[in-house]
Amino acid sequence: MAATRVAQGLCDRGVQPGDRVAILAGTSLAFPVVALGVLKSGATLLPLNFRYQVEELAWVLADARPSLLFVESSYQELARAALAANALSVPLVPIPGATDPENWSWLDFAAGGAARTLPGHLDPESAAALMYTSGTTGRPKGVLFPHRSYFATFHALIVEGDIQPGETTLVNMPLFHQAGLFAMVLPTWMRGGTVVLGAGSFDPAQVLQAVQEQRITLTMWVPTMLARLLDAPGLDRYDLSSLGKIYYGSAPMGGALYARARAAFPARFYQWYGLTETGLNAILRPEDHVAHAGCTGREVFNCELRIVDGEREVGIGEAGELQVAAGPHGMIGYLGQPEATAETLRDGWIRTGDVARREAGGLFTIVDRSKDMIISGGENIYPREVEDVLRGHPAVADVAVFGVPDAIYGEAVCAAIVRGDGGDPSPAELMQYCTARLASYKKPKRVVFLTELPRNAMGKVAKGVLRAPYWQGRERQV
């Protein structure tokens, strides 16, 4: 088995349990092979976002300090530049991408190394993966996620998500996401199913063709993807009758979009809720979509949630912070950040920062975020990171970044700018400035100019004041 060869190769190269092994690649068969090999070796998998710019990737690599980096040919230049930025010396193992000729000779990457024995047992509390998620302080934070939490996620997906033996699953989510590798690929394989990997870019015609030709039975699309599929020319010409289940998440799906999707696809719809820090925690099952439209869902069978206002659990109709019990789901903590870990993980509960309203029947609805995170097209964007980039522009004296409603992406990034003395840039110029320094999905889609930013009595920017005109009249504030 190819994954076993990867695991053996890592051991032969001297990689120890707990060492971090990174992968920078698009969607290809080599990715899950490497991932499984890393997990089997006892090392910690570090999937890297191939959309990072050099500065972003350089920071993550310097923080994580991987022992080895598997890198697709398309991203070798990016990897070398990011390593050079901090004078890091990390061995690179080239792997083929989806468009490269099929060649498995890379599996011999450890040739000549000393033969070592694979670990016979993995501690379920040890770190299986290190997943980076941006933090409200602007820099990405590394979330250490244990083996036991992934098995809890797999069981929840299989039981609550009705994954059957022999599923044919289409994966259009990036494999560096929890949703791509850990929510779609591995649970399908656990049930003896077939995984069809989508192309790197999301092309509606190619996706619909794959559903028809491969007789896809299960997939996951965020609402942005669903909207693009529904707008695809000739949608009604495709045979989509095999598609029995559509998972979605990352952002709410409005009632109008759900009605269109339900009419176009013969599938049952499952809405999932979870965070990088907490894994998969809640579901809105198909039977709940009619009676409880608009709700986020209810806790999965092996997870415990609570909604609290201070120390008090709220009643039906009341709102508070949604918290997730730390076991069996949940992270170990943030890499090298004990204070941030203690702030998020308290007394056995993980604070999500999401404000939820308790509904009858064990359901809840996310109504706002106490943290500033923006979710645009299923991608998490933290304003501080964008603000830090814009503050580097000589013509920007002050800036606040926040989310505004967007019909396609759910939310769009909006930057409120106070001009300085360094020029008079246009919105387009500031957007282009961000494009060169941030992943494309993080750059502002809208720029507004103000004479000053609203602030509260403590001098902090009142982002609620900035957001209010855009969200007025909407029940959801996310």
N, C-alpha and C positions, 0 to 999 in steps of 0.2 A: 504494500500500500504506500502511495506517494507520501502521505502525511507522516507515516512511520519513518520513512527515509529522511524527511526533514527533521523530525525529532531526534533520530539517531545522529544526524549530521550536526545538530546543535550540541548534543552531548559530546561528540567527538571534537568539536571546536572549543570545548571547555566551558560552554554556557552552563551555569548552575541554576537550580531552582530558585526562583525569585529574581533572577536577572531579567532585565527588560529587553525584548527583541521587537524591533519596529518593522513596519511594512508601509511603504509609500507606493501605492498602485491604484489603478482604476479597477473596473469590473472585469475580472478574468478568472479562469479556473485556478490559476496559480494562487490567487488570494486566499480562498478557503483552505486550500492545501497547506499553505504556509501557516495559516491561523491554527488549524488543527494540530499541525506538527509542533508549533510553539506550545500550545496547551498540553500536549502529550508529554513534552519534555520537562514540564514543571516550571518553565520560564513564564514570564508575564508578557502577554501580547500588547503591543502598542500600535494600534491602527492610526495612521496619520492622514489628515485631510489633504487630499491632493490639490484642493483649491487655495491652500495657503499661499501667500506671497513669501518671499525669502525671509523677511523680518519676522513674520508670524511663526514660520517653521523653525527658524533659528532659536526662537525663545523656547518653544516646546522641546526641541532636542537638547538644549542646554539644561532645561529643568529635569527632563526624564533620564538623560544619560544612558541611552541604550547600549547594550553590548554588541549589537549587530543590527544592520539595517538591510532588509530586503527591499529592492527598489526596481520598479518597472523602468524600462529603457527610456520612456517618454519623460520621466521625472528625475533622471540621474543628474542633469544640470542643476535643477532646483535643489536636490539633496546636497550636492557638493558645495553649492553657494551658501546654503544654510549652515552646513558644518563649518565652513571656512569663516563664517561671520564670528564664531566664538572659538576658533582654532581647535575644534573638537576632532579627535581621531576615532572614527567609528568604521569598522570594516563594512564594505558594501557588498551585497550579493545580488547580482543582476537577475531579474526574473522576466519572463515574457509577458507582454500585454495582450489584450484581446485581438489586436490586429497584427501581432507578430507571428511569424511561422511557428507552428507547433514544434516545440523542442524541449524535452525534459532533461537535457544534459545538466541543467543547473542544479538538479537534485544531487549531483556529485560535489557540491560546494565544499564539503568537508574532507575530500579525498586527501589522504596523507596524514590526517589527524589521528591522535591516539584513540583507539576504540574504548568506549566507556559504556556502562550499563544504564539503560533507561530507568528512571525511578519507577518502582513497583506500585507506589501508592501516593496519591496527591491529597494533601490536607484540604478539606472543603473550605476552611477558613482562609486559605492562602489566596493571594491575588491572582486571578485568572487574566485580567486585562487592566490596562491603564487607559482610560478614556478621557480625552481632554474636552472640557466644556468651559466656555468663557465665563469669567467671573465679573461681578458688579464692580470690582476694583479695576477692571480693564484688561488684566492679563488672564490668559487661559489657566484653568486649574485642572490638575490631573486627578481624576477620580479612580481610586483603587477599588476594583469590583471583584468580589471573591467567587470561587467556583460554586459555592452553595447558593448564591443569589442567582447565578445563571440557571442552575437546575430548577430553582423555584420558578423562574421565568419560563423555561421550557415546559414545565408541567402546567402552568397557567395557560399558556398558548394552546397546548394540545387539548386540555380539558375544556376550557372556556371558549377557545377559538375553533373547536370541533375539527382539528386537523386529523384527517383519516389516513389509514395505510394506503400507500399508492397515490398520494396527492401529486399533481404536477404543478409546481409553484413557479410563478414568474417573479423574478426579483428585479425591480427597477430602483430600489433604494440603494444609495451608495453603500458599499461593503464596509467602509470605515465607520458607518453609523451602527449604533446598537440595532436599529431596525433591520438593516440589511443582512448582516451576518448572523446575529444572535436571535433575532425574532423570526427570520424567514428561512435562511439556509439550513441552520443546524436543526431546528425542530422538524423540518420536512425530512431531513435525512434520518432523524431518530425514528420517524414513522415509516421508513422504507420508501420514501417518495422520491420524485425526480425534480431537480432544480434546473430551471432555465434562466440563465443570466441575461438580463437585458443589456442593450448597448450602453456605452458610457453616458451619452446624452439622451435625454428623454424626447424621442420623436413619436408623436401620437400615431402616425401611420404605421411605423415599425412595431409599436407596442400592440396595436390592434391586430396587425398581421400575425404577430407571435401568438396572441391568444387564439386566433383561428387555426393556425397551422399546427401548433404544439398541443392543442386541446387543453389549454390551461384551466385548472380547477380552482386555484387559489392565488391571490396576489395582494399586495399592499400598495395603495396610492394615497398620497396626501391630497387634501382638497384641491390644491393648485393643479396637480396632475389630472385629477378627475375633470376639472373645468376645461383643461386643454383637450382632453379626449372627447368631451361632449361637444366641443366646437370644431372637431376635426371634420373635414369634408368627407362625405360618403360614409359616415358612421354606420348608417343602417345597412350598408352593403356587406358588412363583416358578419360571419357566423360566430357569435359569442355565447352560444348555448351551453358550452362546457363549463363556463365560469360560474362556480357555485358560491364562492365566498370572496368578498372584497373587504380587506382590513383597511382602516384609515386612522389617522391620528395626527399628532404634531400641532394641529390647529383645528378650531371648530369648523364644522361644515354647516353652512346656513340652510334653512328649510327649503329655499328655492333650488339650491344646488342639489340637495338630497333628492328632491322630487324629480328633477331632471335625470339624475343618475339612476334612480330606481326605475324610471320608465325606460331608460336606454339599456340597462344591464339586467340579466335575469338572476343576478346573484343576491345573496343575503349579505347585509352590511353589518360590520362589527367596528365600533369605535373604541380605540384603546387610549389609556392615559398612563403616563409614566414619565420619569425624569432620568437623566444620566445617573444621578445619585441614588435613585430608588428602584430602578428596574421597571418592570411592568406591574401596575398596581390596580387598575380598574378597567371595566369594560361596559359598554352599552351594547347589549346583544341585539340581534335582529328583532326579536319580539318586543323589545323596549323602544324601538325607533318610532313606533306609531303612538303608543300611549304616553311616552315620555320624551317626545321630540324636544331637542334643545338641551337635554341633560348631558352631563359628561359621562355618567355611568355609575356603577356600584363596584365595591371592592371585589377582586378576584378571590377564589375560594381559599387560597393560601396566603392571603395578605390582610393585614389589619390597618384600617385608616381611622382617623378621628379629625374632627373639625373643632378648633378651640378659639375662644376669645379670651386671651390671657391664659388663665389656668382652667377656665370653665369650658366644658363641652357645650356647644350651642344646640338649641332645639330646632325643630322643623321650621323652615322659613328664615332662619337666622344665618348670618355669614360669619366666617372666621377663617383662620389659617388652616389649610389642609396639612396634616402631618401623617407620616407613614411609619409604622413600626419597623424597627431596624432588622428584624429577623422574621422569616428566612430571607426576605428581600432586603436590599439596601447595601450601601457601600461600606468598605472598611474605613475610609476617610480620604482626605485630600493629601496627595503626595507632598511631604515636607511643609505642610501648613497646619500645625496643630491648633492654632487659634481659630482658623476658619472651620476646621473640623468640629471643634468644640461649640462653635456658634451654630452650626447646622445640625449636628447630632447631639441631642440633649436627652438625658434620662431614657435612652432606648427609643427615642422618636426622632425621625428626620424631618426637619422643618423645610417644607417645599417652597415657601414664599408665595404660594398661590392662595388667593382668597376664594373660598368655595361657600356656596349656600347649601344647607342640608335640605333635602327633599324627602317626601314620604317614601316608604318602601325601601329604605336603605340607599337611595340614590343621592347624588350630589351634582351641583353645577358649578363649574369654574366661572367666576364673574369678574375677576380682576387679578392682577399680580402685585403683590406688595414689593416685589423687586422690579427693576426697570426693564427686564428682558423683553425684547421684541421677537415675535415669531413670524417670519416672513417666508412664505412658501415652504413651511416645515423646517426652516433653518433657524436656530437660536442665534440672536444677535444682541450683544450687550452694548448699550449706548456709550459707556465709558471708553470702550476701545475705539469707537468711531470718533468720539469727542477728542481723544488724545491725538489722533491723526490730524483732525481739523485744526487743533490748537497749534500745530506745527506750521500752518500756513501764515506767512507774514502779515496778511491782511485780516486775519481773524483775531479779534480782541477777546471775544467770549462766545461760547457755543453751548447749546443743549440739544441732545438728540433724543427723540421719542418716536413712538409708533403711531401711525394714523391708519384709518381703515383703507383697505384696498380690495376691490372686487375680485381680483385674480389671486393675489398672494395672501389675503387675510389681513395682513398688516404691511405697511411700507415704512421705510426709514425716512424720517423727516428731521432736518437739521435747522434749528433756529440760530441765526448768526448775528452777532454784533460786530460790525466792521471796525477795523483798527486803522492805523495810519499807513499801512503797507500796501495800499492799492484799493481798487474797486472791482473785485472779481465778480463775474456773473455766476449764477447757479451752475451753469454747465462747466465752468472752469473749476469750481470747487468739487463737483462730482468727479471730474477727470483727475483732480489731485488725489482723491480718495481711491480711484480705480488703480492707480499705480502703487498703492500702499496697503490695500485691503483686498480680501477675497471679494469677488464681484457682487455676491449677494448681500454684503455688508454695507456697500456704499449707499449714500442717501439717494432716494428717488425724488425727493422734494427738498428744496432749500428756501427758507423764508428769512427775510432780514428784519431785525428789530433794533430799536435804539438802545434798549436794555432788556435784560432777562428778568422776569418776575422772580422775587425771592421772598422767603418766609422770614419770620422774626429772627431765626438763627442764621440767616444769611445764605441758606441753601436754596438752590433753584427750585421753584415751585412747578415741577413738571406737570402736576395735575392741572394747573392753570393753562399751560401750553396745550395739553391734550384735549381739554374740555370742549372747545368749539368743534373739533373734528368728530368727537364721539357723542355729541349731544343727541338725545333721543334714542340711543341704542341701549338695550338692556345689558348686553355684553360690553365690557370695556377692554376685551382682548380679541 
